[in-house]
Amino acid sequence: MMTNTEIKVKGLQVLTKSLGLVEAERFVALIQQEPFDYTKWRDGLFEDMTIEEISQKAMALRKSKSDISIENDQK
């Protein structure tokens, strides 16, 4: 299990890699400005999807990450 600090560091790394430094900082600022209820957001996240659809997306994501990992190992 990661510590809170490790989660924050990893989260910022992911945001920065995905959005770039400026946009990642904007994202953090937006989250801090607005009241945000993670539980409510999470409840509606998969609202229109069946368990099978969620499972298929999860398996596809896992496979794509596995494929990327294999490619990186071969370099």
N, CA and C atoms as an extended XYZ file, in Angstrom:
225
Properties=species:S:1:pos:R:3:atomname:S:1:resname:S:1:resid:I:1 pbc="F F F"
N         0.843       -1.172        0.000 N   MET     1
C         0.000        0.000        0.000 CA  MET     1
C         0.896        1.245        0.000 C   MET     1
N         0.548        2.206       -0.839 N   MET     2
C         1.334        3.433       -0.914 CA  MET     2
C         0.929        4.395        0.197 C   MET     2
N         1.881        5.231        0.599 N   THR     3
C         1.574        6.271        1.571 CA  THR     3
C         0.834        7.410        0.870 C   THR     3
N         0.244        8.306        1.634 N   ASN     4
C        -0.440        9.462        1.046 CA  ASN     4
C         0.510       10.298        0.203 C   ASN     4
N         1.730       10.477        0.678 N   THR     5
C         2.716       11.256       -0.074 CA  THR     5
C         3.049       10.575       -1.386 C   THR     5
N         3.229        9.261       -1.364 N   GLU     6
C         3.521        8.528       -2.593 CA  GLU     6
C         2.375        8.653       -3.594 C   GLU     6
N         1.147        8.597       -3.105 N   ILE     7
C        -0.015        8.738       -3.984 CA  ILE     7
C        -0.028       10.128       -4.620 C   ILE     7
N         0.244       11.159       -3.821 N   LYS     8
C         0.259       12.523       -4.357 CA  LYS     8
C         1.347       12.688       -5.411 C   LYS     8
N         2.526       12.178       -5.127 N   VAL     9
C         3.639       12.292       -6.071 CA  VAL     9
C         3.315       11.559       -7.362 C   VAL     9
N         2.846       10.324       -7.240 N   LYS    10
C         2.516        9.529       -8.433 CA  LYS    10
C         1.379       10.177       -9.220 C   LYS    10
N         0.374       10.694       -8.510 N   GLY    11
C        -0.742       11.366       -9.173 CA  GLY    11
C        -0.286       12.576       -9.965 C   GLY    11
N         0.586       13.375       -9.370 N   LEU    12
C         1.108       14.545      -10.089 CA  LEU    12
C         1.969       14.135      -11.277 C   LEU    12
N         2.705       13.047      -11.138 N   GLN    13
C         3.508       12.550      -12.256 CA  GLN    13
C         2.614       12.126      -13.417 C   GLN    13
N         1.541       11.417      -13.100 N   VAL    14
C         0.608       10.958      -14.135 CA  VAL    14
C        -0.069       12.154      -14.812 C   VAL    14
N        -0.535       13.099      -13.996 N   LEU    15
C        -1.169       14.297      -14.549 CA  LEU    15
C        -0.209       15.066      -15.446 C   LEU    15
N         1.013       15.250      -14.977 N   THR    16
C         2.000       16.002      -15.743 CA  THR    16
C         2.340       15.292      -17.044 C   THR    16
N         2.484       13.988      -16.984 N   LYS    17
C         2.804       13.218      -18.194 CA  LYS    17
C         1.657       13.295      -19.202 C   LYS    17
N         0.439       13.224      -18.703 N   SER    18
C        -0.731       13.214      -19.568 CA  SER    18
C        -1.101       14.606      -20.076 C   SER    18
N        -1.044       15.608      -19.194 N   LEU    19
C        -1.531       16.942      -19.543 CA  LEU    19
C        -0.427       17.956      -19.810 C   LEU    19
N         0.765       17.683      -19.339 N   GLY    20
C         1.825       18.675      -19.373 CA  GLY    20
C         1.795       19.461      -18.066 C   GLY    20
N         2.899       20.110      -17.750 N   LEU    21
C         3.041       20.772      -16.459 CA  LEU    21
C         1.994       21.864      -16.235 C   LEU    21
N         1.808       22.734      -17.206 N   VAL    22
C         0.892       23.863      -17.032 CA  VAL    22
C        -0.547       23.385      -16.873 C   VAL    22
N        -0.984       22.480      -17.724 N   GLU    23
C        -2.361       21.991      -17.661 CA  GLU    23
C        -2.589       21.159      -16.402 C   GLU    23
N        -1.579       20.425      -15.952 N   ALA    24
C        -1.705       19.660      -14.704 CA  ALA    24
C        -1.909       20.610      -13.528 C   ALA    24
N        -1.160       21.696      -13.512 N   GLU    25
C        -1.336       22.672      -12.439 CA  GLU    25
C        -2.702       23.338      -12.516 C   GLU    25
N        -3.169       23.607      -13.716 N   ARG    26
C        -4.516       24.167      -13.877 CA  ARG    26
C        -5.563       23.201      -13.346 C   ARG    26
N        -5.385       21.896      -13.638 N   PHE    27
C        -6.315       20.881      -13.164 CA  PHE    27
C        -6.378       20.886      -11.636 C   PHE    27
N        -5.221       20.894      -11.001 N   VAL    28
C        -5.177       20.902       -9.533 CA  VAL    28
C        -5.866       22.149       -8.997 C   VAL    28
N        -5.598       23.290       -9.616 N   ALA    29
C        -6.227       24.539       -9.176 CA  ALA    29
C        -7.745       24.466       -9.331 C   ALA    29
N        -8.213       23.896      -10.428 N   LEU    30
C        -9.661       23.764      -10.643 CA  LEU    30
C       -10.300       22.884       -9.585 C   LEU    30
N        -9.651       21.780       -9.260 N   ILE    31
C       -10.177       20.866       -8.248 CA  ILE    31
C       -10.245       21.566       -6.896 C   ILE    31
N        -9.230       22.347       -6.583 N   GLN    32
C        -9.204       23.025       -5.292 CA  GLN    32
C       -10.229       24.153       -5.211 C   GLN    32
N       -10.565       24.768       -6.340 N   GLN    33
C       -11.506       25.889       -6.353 CA  GLN    33
C       -12.946       25.451       -6.160 C   GLN    33
N       -13.278       24.298       -6.707 N   GLU    34
C       -14.669       23.851       -6.712 CA  GLU    34
C       -14.905       22.796       -5.641 C   GLU    34
N       -16.063       22.857       -5.004 N   PRO    35
C       -16.380       21.765       -4.081 CA  PRO    35
C       -16.519       20.469       -4.892 C   PRO    35
N       -15.862       19.443       -4.462 N   PHE    36
C       -15.822       18.200       -5.225 CA  PHE    36
C       -16.106       17.043       -4.284 C   PHE    36
N       -17.145       16.309       -4.569 N   ASP    37
C       -17.491       15.137       -3.766 CA  ASP    37
C       -17.130       13.895       -4.572 C   ASP    37
N       -15.977       13.314       -4.259 N   TYR    38
C       -15.488       12.157       -4.999 CA  TYR    38
C       -16.499       11.015       -4.990 C   TYR    38
N       -17.152       10.800       -3.854 N   THR    39
C       -18.100        9.696       -3.739 CA  THR    39
C       -19.258        9.869       -4.716 C   THR    39
N       -19.813       11.072       -4.803 N   LYS    40
C       -20.904       11.317       -5.760 CA  LYS    40
C       -20.411       11.157       -7.194 C   LYS    40
N       -19.211       11.678       -7.468 N   TRP    41
C       -18.647       11.562       -8.816 CA  TRP    41
C       -18.459       10.096       -9.182 C   TRP    41
N       -17.924        9.325       -8.255 N   ARG    42
C       -17.646        7.913       -8.484 CA  ARG    42
C       -18.936        7.122       -8.695 C   ARG    42
N       -20.001        7.473       -7.946 N   ASP    43
C       -21.279        6.770       -8.089 CA  ASP    43
C       -21.822        6.860       -9.502 C   ASP    43
N       -21.643        7.982      -10.155 N   GLY    44
C       -22.183        8.164      -11.503 CA  GLY    44
C       -21.221        7.805      -12.615 C   GLY    44
N       -20.000        7.418      -12.272 N   LEU    45
C       -18.962        7.191      -13.275 CA  LEU    45
C       -19.327        6.091      -14.269 C   LEU    45
N       -19.857        4.993      -13.799 N   PHE    46
C       -20.178        3.858      -14.669 CA  PHE    46
C       -21.687        3.630      -14.763 C   PHE    46
N       -22.435        4.685      -14.540 N   GLU    47
C       -23.889        4.610      -14.462 CA  GLU    47
C       -24.540        3.962      -15.686 C   GLU    47
N       -24.054        4.280      -16.870 N   ASP    48
C       -24.688        3.794      -18.095 CA  ASP    48
C       -24.019        2.544      -18.668 C   ASP    48
N       -23.187        1.880      -17.871 N   MET    49
C       -22.465        0.714      -18.366 CA  MET    49
C       -22.877       -0.539      -17.600 C   MET    49
N       -22.903       -1.658      -18.324 N   THR    50
C       -23.168       -2.940      -17.673 CA  THR    50
C       -21.863       -3.456      -17.059 C   THR    50
N       -21.984       -4.450      -16.198 N   ILE    51
C       -20.801       -5.076      -15.601 CA  ILE    51
C       -19.907       -5.651      -16.697 C   ILE    51
N       -20.507       -6.231      -17.714 N   GLU    52
C       -19.732       -6.812      -18.810 CA  GLU    52
C       -18.929       -5.731      -19.535 C   GLU    52
N       -19.544       -4.571      -19.781 N   GLU    53
C       -18.843       -3.476      -20.461 CA  GLU    53
C       -17.680       -2.951      -19.611 C   GLU    53
N       -17.919       -2.808      -18.323 N   ILE    54
C       -16.863       -2.347      -17.421 CA  ILE    54
C       -15.717       -3.355      -17.418 C   ILE    54
N       -16.061       -4.625      -17.347 N   SER    55
C       -15.049       -5.681      -17.336 CA  SER    55
C       -14.245       -5.686      -18.632 C   SER    55
N       -14.915       -5.548      -19.766 N   GLN    56
C       -14.224       -5.532      -21.054 CA  GLN    56
C       -13.265       -4.341      -21.146 C   GLN    56
N       -13.708       -3.186      -20.694 N   LYS    57
C       -12.838       -2.003      -20.718 CA  LYS    57
C       -11.639       -2.191      -19.797 C   LYS    57
N       -11.866       -2.771      -18.632 N   ALA    58
C       -10.773       -3.010      -17.689 CA  ALA    58
C        -9.762       -3.998      -18.278 C   ALA    58
N       -10.251       -5.059      -18.901 N   MET    59
C        -9.349       -6.041      -19.510 CA  MET    59
C        -8.564       -5.424      -20.667 C   MET    59
N        -9.222       -4.600      -21.473 N   ALA    60
C        -8.540       -3.945      -22.588 CA  ALA    60
C        -7.461       -2.988      -22.078 C   ALA    60
N        -7.771       -2.247      -21.031 N   LEU    61
C        -6.787       -1.327      -20.452 CA  LEU    61
C        -5.598       -2.101      -19.890 C   LEU    61
N        -5.883       -3.187      -19.202 N   ARG    62
C        -4.799       -4.003      -18.647 CA  ARG    62
C        -3.922       -4.568      -19.751 C   ARG    62
N        -4.547       -5.038      -20.840 N   LYS    63
C        -3.787       -5.583      -21.959 CA  LYS    63
C        -2.933       -4.499      -22.608 C   LYS    63
N        -3.495       -3.312      -22.795 N   SER    64
C        -2.727       -2.239      -23.432 CA  SER    64
C        -1.543       -1.836      -22.563 C   SER    64
N        -1.727       -1.799      -21.243 N   LYS    65
C        -0.609       -1.470      -20.342 CA  LYS    65
C         0.428       -2.581      -20.367 C   LYS    65
N        -0.025       -3.819      -20.461 N   SER    66
C         0.888       -4.951      -20.529 CA  SER    66
C         1.689       -4.899      -21.827 C   SER    66
N         1.023       -4.573      -22.938 N   ASP    67
C         1.690       -4.473      -24.236 CA  ASP    67
C         2.733       -3.368      -24.218 C   ASP    67
N         2.399       -2.236      -23.606 N   ILE    68
C         3.337       -1.117      -23.518 CA  ILE    68
C         4.537       -1.516      -22.678 C   ILE    68
N         4.295       -2.209      -21.573 N   SER    69
C         5.366       -2.658      -20.688 CA  SER    69
C         6.317       -3.597      -21.426 C   SER    69
N         5.762       -4.507      -22.203 N   ILE    70
C         6.585       -5.453      -22.980 CA  ILE    70
C         7.411       -4.702      -24.000 C   ILE    70
N         6.798       -3.712      -24.692 N   GLU    71
C         7.524       -2.917      -25.684 CA  GLU    71
C         8.689       -2.174      -25.039 C   GLU    71
N         8.436       -1.593      -23.868 N   ASN    72
C         9.482       -0.847      -23.164 CA  ASN    72
C        10.612       -1.767      -22.709 C   ASN    72
N        10.285       -2.985      -22.315 N   ASP    73
C        11.297       -3.938      -21.879 CA  ASP    73
C        12.187       -4.377      -23.046 C   ASP    73
N        11.621       -4.385      -24.254 N   GLN    74
C        12.363       -4.822      -25.422 CA  GLN    74
C        13.306       -3.754      -25.963 C   GLN    74
N        13.123       -2.522      -25.532 N   LYS    75
C        13.953       -1.415      -26.025 CA  LYS    75
C        15.295       -1.382      -25.355 C   LYS    75
